[in-house]
Amino acid sequence: MTDILGFLDTGDVDAATATVDGLDETQRRRLGTDLVAHVRRRHDEWWSNWQATALAVGAVGCLPSAAQVAEVLGRRNVSLRQVPATPVIEVARRRGVTWLADLAYRLCARVDRSTPGDSWRFVADLLHAEQAPPPAGDRFVLGWTAIVGRPTEDERRDALVDRLRRDPWLDSLTPRLFEVDGFGDQWSWARLQQDDQVGTDAPLKLPAALAQLAADGRLDRSMLIDGTLGRLLRGERPAALRVFVALHEALAPTADEVRDRLPAYLRLLADGPSTAAAAAQRSLRAVPDIDLDALLDTAPAVLVRPEKTLVRAQLTWLDQTARRDRAQAARIARVLAVAADHPEIDIAERASALATRHGHRVSAPAEVRHVGDTLPAVAAPAPPPPITAPDELAEQVAAMFAAEWTAPLELERILAGVVRLGRADRAAVAAALTPVLNRAHAMVWPSLPETRFGGLTVVLRVLAGASDPIVAGTDQTVSARAWSSLSAAWGREPTSGQRPADPQGEILRRLLRTRVAEIGQFVAGHGTTERVAGPTLAAPTLATGAIEPEALFERLARLDGQPPWPADLAQALLRLPANVDEPLAAKAAALGTPAGQELAAWLRAGGLPRPRYQVVTVARRDRHGGYDYRHDRLPQRRRLVDVAAPPGAGDPYGLLDVTPRPVDVRLLLDERLWPAQLPGYRGLVAAYTLPLVAGCADLDEPGGAVLLPMLAERTGAAGPALDLAVAYGLAARHEADRVATVDALLMLAADGGLDPTAVGTHLGSLTADGMITLSRVVGPLRDATAAGAPLTVWRILAAALPALLTCRPAPRGLPDLLALAAQNAATTGVRIEVPGLADVAGRGGSSRLVTEARRLRDASA
């Protein structure tokens, strides 16, 4: 009766079909029980395509309900991407199954939103066979769009428009395209440039196909226009909106269609994303008799937008309107005057000239002169309270699993909560953690421990009562194994002289793993230490991750001579301020314990020795093999910082050895924990993390600059690595990274931790050497100026301009930086000589570069 289990392992679909067809209902139920047990035993083994097909046939042929089949076929290790639905449907027909549509809906609800097309064809074929409507959720729509963009080899023989014309889901799902988040991401530029024929390019095929279907009457043109406008008004990332802008352009609404939707177009022009606003502006300008009142009501919002091209086009449009309708010229002139205060000086001057030409005199703004920035001090937030109850611990663990990353202090709260509650109320902790770990699939795969958070999942499984050989071994515990692997690189003995192969963070990663291993040894109830449960020595007392020295002394005193956990003490010392404290050192020495002596020596030395920093240029890594597409997209050079211990100084933890590696792609992983691991050494952490920040600018990788505000909140000497990181962050590709850099710049400027001259010098040299894109820097520096740092920005620009003014050709964005420098020089009244400025200002002609150079020369005279 269980021969089918062999067919499951071999993927023999015919044998599986023949077996289930020959069973009566009692035999089916018995075989269904065996099938479910077999699937559970293979919980961490992937099913091949044919094995998954045989499994689907067996499940539908034996199990009694859609819910049970969905539970089997919806498992993470079962992919239905290439499973044909035909044998499953045929088995269901012969068995008399009536719940195939219900099965399809349940499977659709289990689809991973990041890969919605993987099981779409299987689900769609089940629904089509049952003549059932599509599911109401978003995943089916996203799966449809993914499949449309990923045709099979046979489907590529037909044009996309022909495939869509005969698609049974076209009428029901096309209106949903404008409602579902994620469609625009799927149809980004890469997919839009895939033609239906292999080896050719024809951009924007989907918008063109939908527009053609509307022209043929196959789709409702009004539905497409209204849906496109509504989606553009909702807004999204620019790349995700590109397909909707392209669809709007392909539809090319007529003047009558635009006039019928005038409020939507005006809203889009005033508040919409940049590309959508530009499309609305073009459409509105094509309407010959547009309502002047509506236009003038909307124009002020457009004239203060930061997009220069959009504002210039609006000025031209208003100028042309005033020329045609002289009776309304004075009224239009008052609207033109709104742009006289635009931060772009050339736009402001043109707006003033146009307003004056049409009868409105723009008054000169009162000059405000002051010296210095106006940046408020940043108040440090209080650290979160400790975890005191098992349910609270479970809630924080659930949040940890659900999030992409866990904030350092939240992780520390969990670690301290595990220690505090792990012995005090073990049964309650196990009851609270078990459902959380089950939902995260952490209890069913003991052979695959969670590698994030220093392996904390292993410890949590122990607390929840799991039998785990990784933790429960008697010959070598997880703590002993981790400490053994760490000891050579950690180098606690001065004679070891060994360093890890990857000094950029490997020691910090091992330190966290060993701390977690020590906690695991404690909660498991075996090992060398039986310390009384309580807060760990390394638990931060400040929101930056730092520990107040007096607090650490009191924690050591409460141990009453008991030896601390070595990694716990090491992390606690690294969290102390990097200052000498002789009075407290004397008190620590008086404890008469080895740990007290270690704290005393640390306080007398003022923490780690002050390292030496040297800015160096590294090349990209060597090519791997003949074809290495990653190598080809790497920048040829990058500026990094080499770190070394000062001559004759010790390096007790091997942290003062950072040798820059060749340029390569690096992903942001646990580096967000490092600022809190070394809260008094922000310059050192900046050297560790500089490749990630640099990658935001020269590799266009997102996320690395999120580290900069964290570093700015910490203490210690900033050093050249942080100045260089700020320069790279200002030129980041993604707006979120540039915003994070501005936040860091403002915090550093407020506490005196920024060297504006060094940042500016790096900006100039990086641009001159072709390592960054200068035009990206304009917006962040303008934002920093508006936030109260005009003097800092002026000093940055004054240091950057000498190298920029000698570039041939002049880099894009240089006139804008000159204009910003002139504005800040006039605002602050601080005169700074800029070498090379007079030469550019003295050139003939009226190019914008020369005009802005002259303006800066006059403002800084």
N, C-alpha and C positions, 0 to 999 in steps of 0.2 A: 504493500500500500504506500510505502514511502519511496518507491523507485523514482518518483518525480524529483526528489531532492537531488539525485544524481544528474537529472536533466537540467536542473537549475545551475549546477556548478559548471556543466559543459556548455550551457546556452543552446541546447537542442530544442528549438521551438516546436518542430513537428512532433517530437516525442512527448513534449509537455501537453500539446493539444490533444493528441491521441489518448493520453492517459486520463485527462480530466473529462473528456467526452465519454469515456467508458465507465464512469462512476455513478452510483446512485447518490441521493442526497445525504444519507448517513455516512457513506464513504467520503463524500466531499467534505463534510464537516470534520471528520477525523483527519483527512489529509490537510485541511486548512489549518488545523491546530499544529500539525507537524511543520507546515510551511512557515507559520509565524515564528515558531521556536527556532527554526533554521535561520530565518532572517535575523533574529535577535542575536544569534550566536555570531553572525557575520557583521557585528555592529561597527567594526573599524576596518572593514575590507570593502574595497570599491567593486561595484558590479559593472561588468562590461556591457556593451550595447545589447548583445544577444542574450546574455544572462538576464539583463533587465527585461528584455522582451519575454523570455520564458517565465520570469517572475510575474509579469503583468498577466500573462495568459493563465498561469496557475492561480493567482490571487482572484481574478474575476471568475474563474471556473470553479473555485472552491469556497471562498469566503462568503458569508451570508449578507453583508451590507456594504454600502458605499463607504461608510465611515471606517470599517476595518481595512478595506482595500486601500483607501487613501492613507491610512496609517502606515501601511507597508510600502506603497509606491512613493510616498512623500518623504521618505527618509533621506538624509543628507548624502548618503553614499550610494543612492540610486538615482541615476540620471535618465530622464525620458527623452532626451534631446533627439536621439536617433532611433527611438523605439516606434515601429510602425503600429498604427492603431487597428489595422485591418484584421489580423488574427485575434485580437482581443475582442473586437466587435462581433466577429463570427462566433467565437466561443460563447459570448453573452447571448446572442440570438438563439443559439441551440439550447442554452440552459434556460432561456426565458427570463433573463435579467431585465428588470425595468428601471434600474437606478443608475444607468450610465451617465445621464445628464448630472445627477447629483454627485457622482464620482468626479466628473469634470469640474464642477464648481468647487468641490473640496480640494482637488489638486491645484486648481488655480489660486486658491487662497493660501496655499503653501509655497507658491513660487517666490524665489528670492528676487526682490525688487531690482537688485543690481544685475541680474541675468535673467530677465523675464522671458526671453525667447527660447530658453533651453528646452522647456517642455510644452511650448505653445502649440506646435503642430499636433502633438498627441491629444492635448485637451481639445483643440479646435475640431479635430476629426471626430471625437466622441460627440461633441455638441452638434456638429453637422449631421452625423448619423441619426441623432435623436430629434433633429429639427428643433433644437432648443435655442432660446435667445442667448446672447452673450452675457457673461457675468456682469454685475453692476460695478465691480471694483475696478481700480486702475490697472492692475497687473495684466489683465487680458489685453487691454489697449496697448500697453507698453510692449507686450509680447508681439502683438500684431505689427507694430511699427518696427520692431527689431527684425522680424522675419521679412518684412517688405524690403528692408535695407540689406538683407543677407539672403538673396535668392539662391536656390540650388542651381547646379550646372544646367539642368534642363530648363529651368525657368529663365535663365539668362538669355535663352534663344529668342525670347519675346521682349519687346520694349516694355518699360515699366508702365507706361500708360495703358497698354493692352492687358498686362497682368492685373492692374487695378480695375479695369473695366469689367472684367469677369469675376473679380473677387467677391465671394458671397458676403463678406463682412464690410464691404465698402460703405454702404448706406448707413449702417448702424454705428460704425466706429469712427467715421470721418468727423462728425461733430464733436466726438469726445477728444480728438486731438488737441482742441483748444482749451480743454478743461483739465487735462492730466499733466501734472508736473513730471518732468523727466523726458518727454518726447523730444524737446529741443536738444537735450544733451545727446540723445541717441543719434539724432540727425545733425551732428556737428559737421564742420567743413569736410572732415575726412570722408564721411559717408556720402555727403552731398556731391563729392567729386568722383564717386564710383559710377561708372556708366553701366548700362545693362549688358554690354558686350565686353568680354574679358580683354584687357590690354588697352582700352581706350579711356579717355577722360571726357566727361561732359558734366560740368558743375551744375548744381541745383536741379537735379533731375526730378526730385519729388515735387517741389513747388511748380515746376513747369508741367508735370503730369497732371496735378490737381487742377491747374488753370485750364489745361486742354480739356479735361473732363467737364469742367464748368462751361467752356465754350461749346462743347458738343451737346450740352443739356443733360449729361449723365449725372452731374452734381449740381446742387443749387448754388448759383453764384452769390446770391445775397447771404446765404449761410456762411460761405467761405470768407467773404469780406467782413461780416459782423464778427465771426469767430476770430479772425486774425486781429482785428482792432481790439477786441476784448482781451485777447491774450497779451498783446503788446502793452495794453494799459495795466495789466496785472504786474508786468515786469518780471525779470529774471536775469540770470547772468548774461552778458552780451553774447557769448558763444551759443547759449541755448536759445536766444531770440533770433539768431541769424536766419534760421529756416523760416520763421514767420515773416520777417522783413522781406526775405526773398519771395515768399508766397504773395505778399502784398504787391511787390514789384511785378511779379508774373501776371497777377490779375489786372494790374493797371486800371484802377477804378476811374470811371469817367467823371467829368465835372459834375454831372447830375448826381451820381452816386456819392461823391464827396460832399456835395451840398446837403444831401439828405442825412448825412451823418456828421454834420458840421461840429456839434458839441464834442463828439468823440475825437475828432481830428484836432480840435483846439486844445483839448486836455492833453493829448499825446504830445503836441508841440510844446506845451508849457511844462509838463511834468514827466514826460515819458523818457525812457532810456535814450542814449545819444543817437544810436542808429535809427531807432523808431521815430524819434522827434524829427530827424532829418528827412525820413520818408514822408512824414505828415506834412512837413514844410513844403516839400516838392509838390505834393498833391494839392495843398491849399493854394499855392501860387499859380497852379494851372486853372483855378476857378476864376473866370473873368469878372464876375460881378459879386465877389465875396462881400459879406456884410461887414461894413467898415467898423461899426460899433463893436462887433464881436472880435474883429482883428485887433483893434486898439485896446480892448480889455485884456487880451491875451499877451500882447507884445511886451509889456513890462516884465512879465515873468520870464520871457525868452531872453530879453536883453541882459539879464543878470546871470544867465547860465554860464558855466565855465567853458563850454565848448566854443572855441573861437570861430570855427567855420560856421557853426549854426548862428552865432550872434552876428557875424559879418553878413551872412545871407539875409538875416532879418533886417539889418540896417539898410541894405540895398533895396529890399522889398518896400520898406516904409518910404525910402527916398523916392523910388519910382511912383509910389502911390501919391505922395505929396506933389510931385511934378504934374501928374495927370489931373488931380483935383485940387486946384489952387485954393478953392474956398475952404478946404479942410486942412490946408498946409500948416497953419499955426497950431491947430490941435495935434496934428501928427508930430510937429516939432517938439511939443512938450513931452510926448512919449519917447522921441529920440533922445531927449536929454537924460532919460533914465540911465542910459549906457555911459554917460559921462563919468560915472564913478566906477566903471568896470576895472578890475585889477590889471587887465592887459592895457598898457598905456596906449598902444597904437589904436586899439578899439575905442578907448575913452576919447582920444583926440579926434578920431573920425566922427564919433557920435556928437561931440561938441561942435565940430565944424558943420555937420549936417543940420543940427538943431538951429544953429545961428543962421545958416543959409535960408531956412524956412521960417524964420521970424521969431525964434526963441533964444534969448541970451542966457547962456549957462554961466552962473556965478562961480568964480574960482573958489575951491575949497580952502578953508582956513588951514594954514600950515601948523602942524603939531610937531614940535621938536622935543625930544627927550633923549637922554643918554641911558642906555641899559635896557635889559629885558624886564618885563612885568610878569614874572612867572611865580605863582603861589607855591609854597612848599607842599610837597605831597605827604599827606598823613598816612602812616603805615596802618593797615587794618589789624584788628586783633586776631590772634590765632583762633581756630574753631575749638569749641569745648571738647573734652574727651568723650569717648564712647563708654557708656556705663551700663547698657542693657543689651541682651542678646538680640532682641528684635532690631535695635538700632544698628548693631553690627551687621546683621543680615541685610538690612536696607542699604548700608554703605557698600557692602560687597556686591549686591545686585547692581548698584550704580556703577561700580568699578567694571564689571563685566560688560555692561551696556555701552559704556563710553569708549571712544577711540583711545583716550588716555585718561589717566587719573592724576589730578593735581597733587603735587608733592605732599602738601599737608593732609590731604584726604587719605593718601596712602599711609602716612605716618599715624593718622588716627586709627586706621584699621590695624596696623601692626601693634600699636599700644593696646588696642581693644582686645586683640587676640591674646596678648600676654595677660592682661588684667582679668579677662573672663574665662580664659582657657582652662584654668584650674578651679576658679571660684564657682562656676555654674556650668560644668561641662555638658550635662544633659540638656539644659535649656539652650545652650549654644548649638548643640548638634541638631535639635529640633528646629531651630530657626534657620540654620544654614542649609540643611538637606534639600528643601524645595528650591532654594536659590541655585545650588550647585547642580541639581537635576535639570533645571531650565537651561543652564549654561552648558549642559552635557559634560560637566566636569567630573561626575561620579562614574560614568560608564566607560571612560577611556583611561584607566590607570596607567597604561603603557605610554600614553602621550601627555605628559604633564604640561601645564600651562607655562610657557616660557616668559610671558610678560610679568611685570611686578616682582621680578626676582624669584619666580617660582612659587609665589604665595599660594597658588591653587593647591599645590601638594600639601601644604600645611593645613589649609582649610578642609581638605578631604580627611585628614587625620582627625580634625576637630569634629567632623560630621560622622565619624565612626567608620570610614571606609577602610577596608583591608588593602593596603597598598605596599607592595614589596619595595617600592622606591623609598618609602619612608620607614617601614617597619623592620627592615633588615637588621639583624643583630650583629653581623660581622662588620658592617661599615654603614653607619647611619648617613642620612643625607647631609647632616651638618659636618660630619667627619670628612666625607667625600668632598664637599664643597671647600672646606678649609684646607684640605690637602692640595686641591688644585689651585688654591689661591696663594698658598704660603710662599712659593718660590717667587711669584711676581710681586707679592705684597712687600716682601723684603723687610719684615719688621726687625730682623737682625742686620745690623749695619754691615756685616761681612758678606751678606749674600750677593750684593751687587748685581742682582738680576732684574730685568725689566720685561714686561709683557711684550708680545709681538706687536700688539696694537695699542700704543700708549694713549691714543685719543679715546679716552673713556673706558678702556677695558678694565682698569683697576676700579673705577667707580661702579661699573656693572658688577664686578666680582664682589666688591664690598657690599652692595645691596643683596646679592645672592647669599653671601655668607651670613649677613644679619638675619635674613629670612630663615636660613638653615639653622641658626642658633635658636630662633624662636620655635622652629619645627621640632628640634630636639627637646626643647623645654615642654611643649604641649604634648609631645608623644610620651613623656614620662620616662625617658631613658637618656643616657649620656653622662657627661661628667659634671653637669651643673644642676643644682636643685634650688636655684635662687627663688626667693619668695616672689610671687606674682605681684606686679606693680608696673608703673610706667617704665619704659626702657630708658636707659641713660641718654640715648640719642634723640628722644622725642623733643621737637623744637618747642621753645617758649615764645618765639616771635613769629610773625606771619611770614617773614622772609626765609624761614627755615633755620634761623640762628638760635643758639642757646645762650642765655645769660650766664656768665661764668659762675656767679654765686649759686645759681640753680643747679649747675652741674656739681659743684662742690657739695651741696646739700644732698644730692642723690648718692654720691659716693659715700658720704658719711652715713647715710641710712643703710648701706650694705653691711655695716658693722664688721668690717674685715673680710667679708665674703668676696671672692674674686669676681670681677665683672666678666661679662662675655667679651672676648677680645675685639671682635668686629664692632660690637655695640659701642665700646669705649672709643675705638678709633674714629667712628663716625661722629661721636659726641665731641671729640677734640677738634675735628675738622669743622664743626659748626660754631666754634667759639670765635669771637672777634679776633682779628689778627693784631692784637695789641699786647704790650707787656703789662702785667699786673703783679707786681712784686708782693704787695700785702696779701692778696689772695693766694699767691704761690706759697707763702710761708705757712698759711693755714692748711693748705693741701698737704704740704710736706709733714706737718704735725700729725696728720692722720696715722702715719707710721705704716702705711700699706703700700705695696708696689703700685697700685692704681693711683694713690695719692701722690707718690713720687713722680709718676708719669704726668699727672696733671700739673704738678709744680714745675717740672722741667718745661712743659709746653707753655705755661703762662710766662715763665722767665724768658723764653726765646721769642715770645710774641707770635707763636704759630709757626707756619711753614716759612722757610727762608724765602727772601724776596728773589724771584727768579730773574734771569736775564732774557730779554725779548729781542728778536731780530726779525724784521720784515724781509721775506725772501720771495722769489718768484719760482714757481714750480711749473713743469710742463705736464701735459696730459699723459695718462698711462700708455703703455705700449699696446699695440694692436694685438688682439687675441685671434690667431688664425688668419685665414684669408679674407673672410667677410665678417666685419665687426661693426654693425650699424651703430651700436652705442658709442664706439670710439669716434665715429665720424661726427657725431653731434656734440662731442666734448669741446669746450674751449681749449685753444692751444696753450694758454698760459693763465695763471691765477696767482694772486698775491695772498700769501699766508704768513703766519708768524711762527718762528722757531723758538722754542722755550727750553732753557737749560738751567740747572741749579748753579748758583754762584760758585766761583772757585773756593774750594776748601769747605763748603757747607754740606751738611748731610741732607739726604732726601729720604726721610724715614718711610714714606709710603710709595715712592716711585712716581709721584704725581708731577714732578718738575722736569719731565722729559717728553716734550712734544716735538717730534720731528715731522714736518709737513710731508704728506704723501702725495704722489702724482694725482692729477685731477681725475676724478671719477664720479659717477652718480652715487649719491648717498641719500638714503631715506631718513626722515625724521622719526626716530623711535623713542627710546627712553631718555634722550638728551634733555627733554624738558624737566627731568628730575635733577639734573646736575647743578643748576644754580642753587637749589636748596641743599644739595649735598656739600657745596663749598660756598656758603653764603657770604663769607668775608674775603673771597678771592675772585671777584668778578672778572678781572683782567685775565686770570688763568683760565677760567671757564670759557671766556670769549675766544681764547686761542684754541681750545678744544673744539668748539662749535663753529668756528669761522668757516670751515668748508660748507656747512649747511647754509649759512647766511649768504655766502658768495654764490652758491648755486641758485639762489633766488634771482640773481641778476645775470649771471653768465650762462646758466643752463635753463632759466625760466621755470625752475622747480618751485612749487608753492610750499609755504608753511615754515620755512627755516627762520624767517625774521621774527616769528612769534617768541623766539628766545630773547630778543633784545630788550623788551620791557621787563622781562624777568631779571636780566642782568642789571638793568638800570635801577631796579628796586633793591639790589644787594649793595654791599659795601666793599671797601678795599680799593686799591689803586685800579683805575680803569686800564691804563696801558695801551700800547699801540694796537693790540688785537681788537679792542672794543672800538677804537676810532676807525679802524679799517672796516670793521663789521657795519658800523653806521653808514659809511660811504657806500658799501655794497648794498645795504638795505634800502637806501634812498633810490637806488636804480633797479629795484626789484621789479619783476614783470607783473606780478599780481598786486592788485590794489590793497588787499588785506595785509600783505607784507609791508607795503609802503606806509600804510596807516600805523602798523605796529612800530615801524622805524621812527616815525614822527613822535609817537608817544614816548619812545625811549629817548629820543633826542631832547625832548622837552624836560623829562625827568632828570637826565644827566646835566642839562644846562642849569636847572634849578638848584641842584646840589653841588655844582662846581666840578662834576666828574667828567665833563666833556672838554676836549681840546679842539675848538673850532678850526684853528689853523691846521692841525693835523688832518682833521676830517676833510677840509677843503683841499689840502695838498693831495690827499689820496684820490679825491674826486677828479682833480685835474689830471693826475698821472694815469689813473685807470682809463679815463676817456682818451687821452692822447695815445695810449698803447692799445686802444681798441678792445678793452676788456669789459666795458659797460656801455649802455645806451644812455647818452646824456639827456635826451628829451624826457625820460621818465623822472628825472630829478626835479624838474620845475615844479610840478604839483606839490610834492611833499614839502619842499622848502617854502613854497607860498603858504601852505597850510601852517607850517611852523611859525611863519611871520605873523599870520592872523591870530595865532594862539598866544602871542605875547613874547616872541623871541626874535625881534627884528635885528638886534645887535649881534646875536649869535649867528643868524643867517648871513648877515652882512660880512662877518669875519670869515665864515665858511666860503662865501663867494669870492671875497678878496684873495683868499689863498688859492682858490681853484682857477681863477681867471687867467693868471699868467701862462699856465700851460695850455689852457683852452684857446687863448687868443693867438697862439702860434700854430694851431692845428691847420693843416691844409688838406682838403677844404674845411671850412668852419663846420663843426659838428652841428647837427640839427638840434635846436633848442637853445643855442648860445645867445641869440638875440633876446629870448625870453629871460634868461638868467641875467643878462646885462640890465634889462628893464627892472627886474626885481632888485638887483643890486642898487640901481639908481634910486628906487623908491625907499629902500632901507637906509641908504646913506643919507638921503634927505630927511627921513623921519628921525634917525638917531642923532644926526649932526656930528657923527664921528668921521673924521677924515682918515682914510687908509690909502696909502699909495699902492696902485696896482701896476706893476711893471708890464710894459707892452700896451697899456690902454691908450696912451697918447698917440702911438703909432697908428693904431686902428682908427681912432677918432679923427686923425689928421688926413685920412684918405679922402680922395674925391668921391663924388657921387652921393646918392641919397638912399642907398640900400638900407634895409632895416638894421643890419649889423652895425653899419657905420653910424646910423642915427642914434641907436641905443648906446653905442660907445661914447658918442659925444654927450649924451644925456648924463651918463654916469660920470664922465670927466667933469662936467659942470657941477653935478651934485656933490662930488667928493672933493671939490677944490676948496 
